[in-house]
Amino acid sequence: MKYTVLSDIGIKRSVNEDRAAMFVRSDFVRLGVVADGMGGHNAGDIASDMAITQIGECFESATPDQFYSVDSIKKWFLEAVKKINKLIFTYSLTHEDCQGMGTTFLAVVLTGQQRVLCHIGDSRAYDWHEGKMQQLTKDHSYVNVLVDHGEISVEEAERHPRKNLITKALGTEKDIEPDFISLIIPTYSYLLLCSDGLSNKLSIDDMNKILSSNDSIDVKGTQLVDLANAKGGEDNISLVLIANMKEGV
């Protein structure tokens, strides 16, 4: 299994409020994370940094049995996320410049062929297999509420002026309930975690074209970021790209 992690400031922002990381334990369990911070004066980067640092510490200190099954991984995620949510929320209340800060949170635990995703906000997960790309997560956003109520179509949601208004973020409220997705990822596939700086600029076809090439995983990650910048780069752009390959790229 190979991976690449990238976080780019973009071409319009002066601060990178995104964070992305991959952690690998001694027992070879892996954790990939993307967090896109928001709120307050220079507080978004504090929130996302806290989320990444804290989940990494929780991951490293966990016992092997906490990653034994899908249910045990979900339980570990829920306990860790609630702990981190409380830390960020409390920090925002005790630091005036950080009031209202929060972050998206998208993470995956990988054990062998099993993947468990934990999702809060509008950072997205996609998978690629046999030349097909699909979105796995559903944004916690205002426009998706409209879609769910039949008021607008999925296509209209992608162009809606309030598309980036999210309804759930880590650290903005006293308690949080993440979404979970468990997956068995086949060989010769990719899993892409990314902030909306990437997903707002690249279509499924754009991503599919890059991931279907014969380039290395590092080159593919760079090409995804470069294309998002070429299409405007108004936001920070972050990704964790994971390849489940027997050999090659």
DAQUIKA-V262070 format. One line per field, one symbol per residue. psi: psi as a letter, one per 30 degrees, with the letter a starting at -180 (. if undefined). A space follows every 50 residues. Layout:
psi=???
This chain:
psi=kllkkkjkfagflfkjglkklkkklfggkljkkkkjllkljgfefeeeee eeeeeeeeeeflleffgeleeeeeeeeeeeeeeeeeeeeeeefgjefgkg lakljjlkkkjbfkkjkkkkagklkllkkhgkkkkelkkileffeeeegg flleeeefgkfgegjlfklkfflelkjllkkkkjkllhlkkkkllffeff ekleeeeeeefflglleeeeeeeeeeeeefgehflkjkljkkkikelb.
